[in-house]
Amino acid sequence: MTASDLLKLIPSQTFRDLAIETKVDLQVKKLSGEIMFKLILFSMLNSEKLSLRVMETFLHSAQFKSFSQFDILDGKYNSIRDRICTINADYFENLFKKIYSIYSKELKEETALSKADSTSISIAAKLLTNGIATGGPNRKLVKYSVNLKGSIPSSVKVFTAQSYNCDEPALTELINESDNQERGVVVFDRGLKARSAYDKFTNDGRLFVSRTEPNSRCKAAESQTITNKPEGSTVTLHSEVRGYLISKMQKHSQHEYRIIKGFIDKSGGPICFVTNIFDEDPYVIAAWYRQRWEIEVFFKFIKQHLNAKHLVSRDVNGIKVMLYMTMILATLLIAYKKINRIAGLKIAKLKFELELENDIIKAIVLLCGGDPARAAHLFNST
């Protein structure tokens, strides 16, 4: 599937429907929601370090006009800045949700395993009014919490309040508000370890797998026999108990949980899992937790190749807009990689960019009365 084919999976009516629903274009004459979506997407793809000046330059380019299919475009960088800061971020959030739904079905990942985690972006404190203080006077953080369902992001939240300095409240809120967890399992790291959070997930019917401390206390109701270790496992499990978790204040959890203990083969270090899933083999639970590493790879990719570590806007609304756009572009590139069986995301991004560039060149040649078919060998990337 080509890059253009992938983009065509997003119905053009979607932009118009969401514009009406969110009133994103109310009293706006030039930089509509659809134009801003396409401008940010195009700029992210074609710039190693995105900035408002870069977006202004692309807005006036023949390539972007061909890509966006808007012939007459005008706007200065300060107009783009103001639009990003004030545009209704719900428009981009809803676009992200629609696009997730489309590509999740295309990849057949509607019931895939979810991985939830947080990452932070650091910036000079004098440049960021809202942000999480790091303990030092010179830096502040913006926290991104992401749920990766299967291979693509399904939900994301931005946190700038000091109360989200640790991962636990951010991840708890992300998982509780995600509406796509009901048909799957969510995996998260031991940064989220509150018994109250476990009980809330269980009360809501959310299945989870996490890692906990080897010395976690449990009022054991029964012990279980560990099954034989399967080939390819990187851990060796040696015990399992089922019972109520006990907090430092001697308070018992509302529900029983499984505590599965073992050690990591490579290092010999202890490892301990906690889950509210009782009908799966313990080695399956361990294998599911191992998949959590995929979200670490995802964070590395969006920071290194999609400008996620650079804040184009330092306004909270603008940060949300740019984060939703980052998730949308990441979804497109991951889907393109998987469908076309490309080895790495970096190469997938390059091929995606080149395909779109070729399509733009062909469209311009046609507008000039030429025939791109006469130079078909130049566009053949196979």
N, C-alpha and C positions, 0 to 999 in steps of 0.2 A: 504494500500500500504506500503510495507516494505521500509527501507532506501535504500537498493540496487536497488529496483524497481524504486525508485525516481531518483537515480543517473543515471540509465540506460536511462532515458528520454533525457539525454544529449547525442546526437550522438557522437560516438568516432571520426568520421570524422571531427567534429567541431574543435577539437584541431589541427589537421593537416592542415585544411584549414586556420585557423587563424594564425598558425605559418608561413605559406607561405605568407599570406597577410601582416603581420606585420614584417616579417623577424626576428622574435624573436629568432630563433635558428641559425642565420647566424654566422658561425665561432665558434659555441658552441658545445663542444664534450660531456659534462657530464650533466650539470643541464639544461635540455631543458625546454621550457615553460610548457609543460604538466607535467613534473616531479615537477617543482616548484609549479604549481597549486595544484597538489595532496599533495605535502609535506606541504604546508601552510594550506590547508584544513584539513588534517589529524592532524597536530600539534594543530590547533585551537580547534579541537574537543576533543583532548586528553590531553590538558594541561590547568590548571587553570591560569597560568601566562606564557604566551608565551615568548620565548627568542631565540636568534640564537643558543645557546648551546642546548636548548631543540630540536630545529629543526635538528641540527646535529645528536643528539642521535637517533631521530626517523628515520632519513634517513638511518641509518645503521641497523635498527631493522628488524627482520623477519616479524613482523606485517605489517610494512609499505611496505616492498617489496611485500608481498602478496596483500595488498590493491592496490598498484600502478601497479602491474603486470610487474614490472621491476626487474629482478633477481639480477643484479650486479649494485650497486649504491655506489658512493664514493664522498666525499666532506667534507671539514672542515667548521667550523662556519664562518671563514673569507671569504671563497668562497661563502657561502650562502649569507652573508652580501653584498659582492660585486655584486653578481648576482641580488639581490633585488634592489640595488641602481642603477644598469645600465640596467636592463632588460626593454624592451619596454613596458611601462605601457599601451599602446594602446591594447596590447594583452589581458590584464586582463579587460580593459574597454569593449572591444568587447565581451569577454566571458560573462561578467556581463549582457550586453544587450541581448545576445542570450538566456541566462538562464532566464532573466526576461520574455522574449517573450514566452518561453516554458511553464513556470509555471503560467504565467498570463492566458494563454489559458486553462491550466489544471484546474485552480481554477475558470475559467469563470469570470474573473475580468477585461477584456479588456476595458470596458467602466465604470469602477468603479470611485468613487469619489477620487480625489487626495488631499493629505495633504502635504504642504511644510513647512519646518522649518529648523533651524540651531542649532547646538550644538558645543561646543568648548572643546578642550583638552588642559590642561595647563601643561607646563613643565619648568624646570629651564632654564633661559635665556642662561646660559653658555653652555647648551647642544644642543641648537637649533639656528643655524645660521639664518635661515629664519623663521619668525614667527611674529605674531601680538603683538606688545608691549601693555601691560595692564595698563600702567601708573606708574607701579612700576619698580624698577631696576632688580628684581630677577626672573620674570616669563614672558613667552611668550605663545601665544595661536596658535593653529591650528584649523581652523573652518571647520566643515563639514556641508554642506547644502544638505538635502535629500528630495526627493519627494517620498512619500509613496502613491502608486496608488492601491486602495483597501487595501489589507493587506500586500503587499510586496513592497520593494523599486524598483522604476522604473528608477530613475536617481539620481546621486550624484556628488558633486563637492567639491574639496579641495581648501581652501583659506588660504594663508600665508602672503599676502601683507597687509600693514597697512591700505590701503584704504577700506578694508573689515572689519574694526573693528566693525562697526554696522551691523545689519542684513539686512538692506534695500538693499544695492547693491548686496550682496551675493544672497538673495532670488530672486531679480529681474532678475539677470543673470541666476540663475538656472531655473526659470520658462520660461524665454524667450528662453532658449536653449533646453528645454525639447521637444522632438518630439512626445510625447504620450499624450499631453494635448487636442488635437483637438477634441477628441470624448468624453470629460468629463468636469467636473468642478474641479477647484483647490481651496482649502481653505487654508488661511494663517492668521497669527496673525497680530496685529496692529504694529508690528515691521516694516512692509512694509506699508507705508501710503502716499507715494509720488503720487500726482495727475497725474504726467507725466507717472508713471508706470501703473496706472489704465488705462490711455488713450492708452498706448502702448499695453496692454493686449487686450483692446477692439478693437483697430485697427486690431490686429492680429487674432481676433475671439476667444480669450481665455476667457472663462467664469470663474468668480471668486466670492468667498464669503469671506469677511474679517470682522474684528471688527475695529471700529473707535471710536474716542472720542465722548462722548454724546453731546459736544458743537460744533461738526463739523458744519461748515456753508454751507448752500445749498440754492441756488436761486431756490426756489420751483416753479415748473411748475404746479403741481397738488398734492393734498393730496388723500390718499386712505383709505378706510375703512378696519380695521383689522378684519379678520375672527375669528370665535369662537376658543377658545383655545382647542387643542386636548388633550385627556387623555395621560399622561406620559410626557408632556412637562415640562421642568424645568425652563422656563422663562414665563413671562407674557408680551405680546406686547401691546403697547397702541397707537402707531402712526406710520405712514409711509408717506413719501413725496418722490416725484420724481422730479429731477431737476439737475442743474449744480453745482458741488462742487466749493467752493470759497477758494482760498489759503490765507495765511497771507498777501501776496502781492496784494490781491484783484484780482487775476487772476482766470478766470473761466476755468473749465475743458472743454475739447473738446466735451465730451459726457455727456448725462444725466445719473444719477445713482439713485438707490433706497437707501434711508436712513430709516432704520427700528429701532425704539426705543422701549425699554421696561425695565423691571427690572428682576433680578435674584431672583427666589422665595425663595431660601434658605437664602440668605444674605440680600436681599432687595436692593442691589446695582444696579445702572443703567447699562444698556448694550445697545450697538448701533452697528448695522450691516450695511455694505455697500456692494453693489453688482451691477453687470451689467446684472443680470438676471431679466427679467421683467414678465415672465410668470409662476412663481412658487408662491405658497402660502407663506406668510411671515413666518409661523411656520415651513415650510419645509426648508427655508433658515436658520432659527435658529437651526434646527435639524442637518443640514449639517455642520454648524459651530461647533456644539458640537462634531462631529466626529473627529475634529482636535486633540483632546486629544490622539487619537491612536498613533500619531507620538511621543508624549512624552513618552508613554509606550514603544515604539520601541527603542528610545534613551536609556532609562533606561536598557532595556534588553541587547543591544549590549555593553553597558559600563560595566555592572555587570557580564555578562556571556560569552561575545565574545571578551574580551580583548581590546575593542575599546578605552578605556581610557589610554591604555599603548602603547607607540610608540616603536615598535620593531626596526623600522628604523627612523632615524631623518633626512634623506635625503628626499627632496620633492618628487622625483620619487618613493622612497621606501614607503613613506607615502601613495601615491596614490595606489600603488600595494596592500598594506595591507588593505586599505579602500575598494577597489573593492572586495577583497577576503572576507572581513567582510560582505559586502552586499550580496555576493553569498551564504555564509554559512547561513546568516539570512534568505534568500529566501528559501533555502532548508528546514530549520527547521520550518519556518512558514507554508510552504506548507505541510510538514509532519504532523504538528499539526492539520491543518484544515481538511486534507483528512482523517486522522485517528480519528478525533474528540477527541483530547486529551485536557484536561482542561487548562493546562498552558504551557508556552514555556520552563520553566525550566525542567519540566518532559518530554516534547517532546524531548529536547536535550539529556537527559539521556537515553531515550528509543532508540533514533537514534544511539547514541554511542554504546549501548549494542547490537543492531542488527548488526551493522557493525563488532563489535568485534566477535560475534558469527559466522558471515560469514567468517571472517579471520581464525578463529580456524578450521572451517570445511574444508576450502581450504588447510590448512597446514596438517590436518589429511589425506586428500585425497592424497596429495603429498607424504606422508610417507607410502602410501599403506593401510591406514586404511579405516574404514567405519563409517562416522559420524552418519549414520542412526541407528547404534547400540546404540547410546547415545542420541537419539532424544528427550527423556524426559528432558535432561539437557538444550536443546535449546528452549524448549517450554515456551514462555513468556506470553501466554494468561491466 
